[in-house]
Amino acid sequence: MTAVNRGVIYTGSGSVEVQSIPFPELALGSRKCEHGVILKVVATNICGSDQHMVRGRTTAPEGMVLGHEITGEVIECGRDVEFIKTGDIVSVPFNIACGRCRNCKEGKTGICLNVNPARPGAAYGYVDMGGWVGGQTEYVMVPYADFNLLKFPDRDIAMDKIQDLTLLSDIFPTGFHGCVTAGVGPGSTVYIAGAGPVGLAAAVSAQLLGAACVIVGDMNLERLEQARSFGCETLDLRQDTPMAEMLEPILGEREVDCAVDAVGFEARCHGHDHSHEQPATVLNACMDITRAGGQIGIPGLYVTEDPGAVSDEAKSGNLSLRLGQGWAKSHSLHTGQCPVMKYHRQLMQAILFERVQIAKAVNVQVISLDEAPQGYTDFDGGVAKKFVIDPHGSL
């Protein structure tokens, strides 16, 4: 087996490079990781969460290997791996979970208690998430393989649908989780804040859950057009018109049943002030337009430390949230990482049985590993694409 490996490295604010990195080993520090596997990465995706780090909006250290959306082929198994086999094509949840702690046993794999000494929950290639090596690489090590990995049932079918299946590692379950926690169901009217890949995945998920009307709001016209391409209504938030008034021509009323925040902490004011950040604006808008007794799912990322924030309060994650409004309307708000394993098998089935075309909805574009830095630049510029990296030219 070759010992060559390359990966996408964060080299400072606004900069990533493809560099040679060590070939992964079945080891955790100084001890063997017999429950792990080594993957030849088949597909690995650029995520909006990666962009937060690359923009310098977190405390990510230079030299971090990026990437938490991973699909791969198993090429080596640790001694204690029983059910995953060499040659399997698998999806890797971005949550790293031990399968043994109280939270994992309750299905809360996004906040595993054993895989990150700093806080509950871990992920590959992400700041404050346990120091695990990222997967925007040619090869990567995955621990607790029997518990974490989702094996695709047929290799040839999996490779034929890989542009859809690669989205199971994060954005499809994350968007779906946002809708589930917002209470989306048959006949619901749903507002999705943000038409980036997670927002578009949430919009598709709302349709899959039976929503009657899905409305997506953004300031990026290209991304709004992408949302319209699969049947969503859209709100151009560059306008100064209050959102409730914008909803009325679509719904015949000024509120929705459910809302999903797929934007997160780098939110901007809508209207003519949209160049200015206001990190709580999406949350406040969702409370404003969601009916009394409604639910708001918040898969958008909020951080505990944001060195690039517009205020001292926001730098430590303190936002000007109008919680009194949400309290008065008896809203339920659900935050946090998506527990990918709660949904990924069902969503795999939806893909395999052609109930959903998630890659088309989020406009997947396949690029090489060497094209990853340009992919980061283009994504940061707001293109309506989801970049999927093909490290070995196998797609």
QUINORQUI-V594257 format. One record per run of one state. SS is the DSSP state (helix for helix, strand for strand, loop for the rest). FROM is the first residue (numbers start at 1). TO is the last residue. Records with the same first field share a line. If there is no record, write none. Layout:
SS: FROM-TO + FROM-TO
This chain:
loop: 1-5 + 13-14 + 21-26 + 29-30 + 33-36 + 46-47 + 55-64 + 66-69 + 78-88 + 93-94 + 96-101 + 106-108 + 112-122 + 125-131 + 133-136 + 138-138 + 143-144 + 152-154 + 161-161 + 170-170 + 182-188 + 194-196 + 209-212 + 219-220 + 229-232 + 237-242 + 252-255 + 262-267 + 269-276 + 278-280 + 299-311 + 316-322 + 329-331 + 336-339 + 343-343 + 353-357 + 363-363 + 381-385 + 391-395
strand: 6-12 + 15-20 + 27-28 + 31-32 + 37-45 + 65-65 + 70-77 + 89-92 + 95-95 + 123-124 + 132-132 + 137-137 + 139-142 + 149-151 + 189-193 + 213-218 + 233-236 + 256-261 + 268-268 + 277-277 + 290-298 + 332-335 + 364-368 + 386-390
helix: 48-54 + 102-105 + 109-111 + 145-148 + 155-160 + 162-169 + 171-181 + 197-208 + 221-228 + 243-251 + 281-289 + 312-315 + 323-328 + 340-342 + 344-352 + 358-362 + 369-380
